Amino acid sequence: MILNPFENALLACHNLTLEIEDEIIFQSVSLEVSRHDIAIFYGANGSGKTILLETLAKKRQATGGNVTHHLPDSAIMLPQVPALRRFGNVQQQLNYWARQHNTYLAIPAAMAYLQLDYYQHAPVRYLSMGWRSRLALAKLMLQPSLLWILDDPAGWLDETGHTMLSGLIAGHVRKGGAVIACSRSQAYAKSWLPDDAHIRWFSMMDYMGIMEE
């Protein structure tokens, strides 16, 4: 069953299934995500959210069904634990992301929006998880992509970080982008999603996920 049949979907999957060592992690996931869409998968720890997002991002191979991307550029996936360079400081991390798409001119705006100026020369490895997560959000501002796949993006963020994340998502969707994300619950996700956004909710219970994340 296709849950949202729009033409020109950025991402489409049909009857997506994953088994690991004869255990079904999820099954029968069908989804189409188009411009301006926000799709949120929610469920408790161990329900398979992270593995599903990795599969949708094509970082993991499904055992059944298929995932198709129709994008002019690659999807961006932000993992729950920020994927940052082990060595170097905040400025060097931003330069690394900007170098890949020649978006150096966007660095000052990213630093200002995420309030990273004070930590510009701080070694990344010394940042708290909250500040590492805030730094990771800068990747969304420096590497253009129509599709963001976000694994519990607010897990380490404080209230200010939630507001920043909400603003980024709102702006991205308003400009024609789309977001697929996961959260522990609908209530928690609403703390970092735009208030006026149209959101499609998907419970992991419907897909029989049973593996711990």
N, C-alpha and C positions, 0 to 999 in steps of 0.2 A: 504493500500500500504506500503510495507517495503522499506524504503528509501535507505538502504545500506545492502543488504543481504549477510553477511559474515557468514561462519561457526564459531562455537565456540565463539559466541558473549559474551562479559562480561555482557552486559545489553541488553535486548530486550523488546520492548513494542509494542502493536498493538491496534490501534483504541482507544487509551487512551482518556477518557473523564472525566471531572469533572464538576459537577453542585453544586452550593451552593444556597439554598433558591430559587430554580427554575431558577437561572441564570446560563448560560453556561459560565464557566471560560475559558475552552479550550475544544477542541473536535478533534477527529480523528488524534491524534498524534501517528505516527508509526515510530519506530526508532530501529536500531541495532547498538551497539557500540562495536567494537572489539579492540584488542591491537593496539597501535599506533594511535588511532583515537582521533581527537579533534572535538567536536560538540558544536557549539555556537548558543544559542537562543538569538535573539535580539529584542528589542521593547521598546516603551516608558513606562514610569511609568504607572502602572495600566493595563498593557497588560497581566499580569498573569505569568510572568517569575518565580518569587519566588515560587509560588504555584506549578507550573509545576515541578521545580527542587525538591521540597519537595516530590512530588508524585513519581518522578523517583527514589528518594532515599528511598522510602518506609516509609517516615515519615508522609505521608498523604494517605488516602485511596481514590482511584479513584471510580467514580460512574459507569464507563463503561470501558471495555478493561482490560488489565493486564500488569503488569511489572514483568519481571523475571531477577534475577541476577544469573550469573554463575561465582562466585568468590571464591577463596580459603580463603578469609577473607572479612570483611565487607567493603563496600564503605565508603569513608570519605567524609562528606559534610561540607563545610565551609559556614556558613550563612553570609549574608551581614553585620550584626552587630556581631563582634567577640564574640564567646561563650567562655568566660574566667571565671575562678573562681573569685568570688567576693573578697575573702580575700587571702592574700599571695602576694609574690613578683614574679618577672619574673622567677627567678631560681626555685622557688617552682612550678610554672605553668609548666615549662619544665619537672621537675621531675615527675609531675603528669602524663603527657602524656607518658613519657619514661617508667614509672613503668608498664603500661598496656602491653607493648610488650618487656620489658627488653632491651630498646635501650638507656640506659644511656650513652654508649660510643659515641653515635651520638650527644649528647648535645653540646660539644665544637664546632663541625663543624657547627651546626645550629646557635649557638650564633655568630660565626665569620661571617658566610655568611650573616646573617640578621643584623649584626652590633648591636647586643643586649648587648654586654659586659658592656658598660657604665651603662646600666639600670638593670644589673643583680640583684641587691638588691632593686630595686625600687618597691614600691607597685603597683600592676597591676591597681588598681582603680585610681591611679594618672596619668597614661599614657594618652597621647592624643589619639584620635581615630586612627590617622595615625600609631602610635607606637603599639597600640593594634592590628591593622590589620597586621602589620609586625610580631608581636609576634604570631598571629594566624597561619601565614604561617609555623611556626616551627612545627606545628602538622603534616604537610605533610612530614616533614623530620624525625619525630620520631615515626609515626604510619604507618607502611607499608601497602599499599593497592594498588591494580592494578587500581582501579577506583576512580578518584577524581571528586566530584560534587561541583562546586564553584559558589556561588551566588554573582555576581558582585564583584569579589575578589579584584579589584583595586579601588573600590569606594572611599576609604579613603587614598589610598597610594599616595605618591609623585612620582616624576620621578624616583628617585633611587629605590623606592619600586616596580615600574613597571618593572624595569630592573631585579630585584631580582625574581619577580613573573614569568617573561618570562623565566628566566634561569631554574627555578624549573620545569616549564611545559615542556620545551625542554628536560631536562634530564629525566623526568618521561616518556615521550612518546618515547624517544630514547631507553629506557630500556624495553619497551613493555607495559607500562601503557597506560591508556586512560583518557581523560578529557571531562566532560560535564560542560559547564559554561553558564552564561548569561551576557548580557551587554546591555546598553541603545542604542547602535548603533554599526554597523560594524566598523565605523571609530574609535570609542573609543576603541573597543576591540583590534584593530590592534596595539594600543599603548602599550599593555601589553602581546601580544601573540608573540611567536617566529617568526622572519621574514621568515624563510624558512619552516615553518610548513604547512602541508596540512590540511586545515580547511573546515569543512562542516558547512554552514550557514543555519539557520532556522529562518524565520521571524514569530514572534508571530501573525502577522496579518493573517497568513494563518490558524490559529487555533481559531480565533474569541474570544480571551481573552478579557474580559470586566471589570474585577474586579480590583479595586485599590489594590496595594501592600502595 
